[in-house]
Amino acid sequence: MPMVGVGTWDLEGETVRESVRAALDAGYTHVDTAEGYMNEAEIGETLAEYDRDDLFLTSKVLPKNLGYESVLRACRDSLDRLDTDYLDLYLIHWPNPAISLRETMDAMARLHEEGLVRNVGVSNFSAYQLSAANHVSDVPVAVNQIEFHPWLQRPDLVDYCRESETVVEAAAPLARTEIFGDETVQELAEKHGRSPAQVVLRWAVERDVVVVPKSSSPAHVRENADLFDWELDEADRERLDDADRDAPVYDHPARDWSSDVYGISQ
């Protein structure tokens, strides 16, 4: 699994096409999307210009679709929109306590058995939820994609992922750009002659966390991949480690259970 991917949340139309094309032309091979992003068709059109065998493609199933048959249907619909025969990684986008996790994981196992997905995983799962998924799944839970950045480092969850051999993947690794205003990030960017985004992404990669930053700017997409010919020193890493505020930008406890994401009626 490539350590850096291009995220596509909140991108659509020609913007997502340009972002993904800029990423692939810059040497990215990892593209992250979801049925809930409503951009799989545009991404599929763009990926058709490249060799599918060279790419690592991730999509996600909405929590309202976590019933057995609806997981199967949602995955096949994503494959059709992306115009591909398989996904390298298929994730449960959010846990849904109203639907049996065993039912969901059984469907994921069938997709894996049929070769439609090469790896299965979860997203936005706590250690407790990931432990349950590991317990009932017939295939390894390869990835937990979580909100992770210097302001939200989640040590207990990350430690459990390591113990269970689950890859930690950072969604919103730049705290949706809010982290750019952090004084430590700004000082380290100036010290290294790098952008704030590069500093934060390099910090995550050095912690062996996969990152999928998104940007609507092709220049920023290219910049976000320029992480591997320089490094932070120990003092830099310690300063960023000390920046933890336990402050999420999107993964808040409250949920709108009746929304189109969950679709849970009272």
Salt bridges, closest charged atoms under 4 A:
GLU14 OE1 - ARG17 NH1 3.38
ASP32 OD1 - LYS60 NZ 2.65
GLU40 OE1 - ARG81 NE 2.69
GLU45 OE1 - ARG17 NH2 3.05
GLU49 OE2 - ARG21 NH2 3.01
ASP88 OD2 - ARG52 NH2 3.02
GLU114 OE1 - ARG76 NH2 2.98
GLU114 OE2 - ARG110 NE 2.88
GLU147 OE2 - HIS149 NE2 2.75
GLU169 OE2 - HIS30 NE2 3.59
ASP182 OD2 - ARG245 NH2 3.73
GLU187 OE1 - ARG239 NH2 2.47
GLU206 OE2 - ARG202 NE 2.65
GLU206 OE1 - ARG237 NH1 2.85
ASP226 OD2 - ARG194 NH1 3.13
ASP229 OD1 - ARG194 NH2 3.48
ASP233 OD2 - LYS191 NZ 2.88
ASP236 OD1 - LYS191 NZ 2.79
ASP236 OD2 - HIS192 NE2 2.70
ASP241 OD1 - ARG207 NH1 3.04
ASP251 OD2 - ARG154 NH2 3.09
ASP251 OD1 - ARG255 NH2 3.04
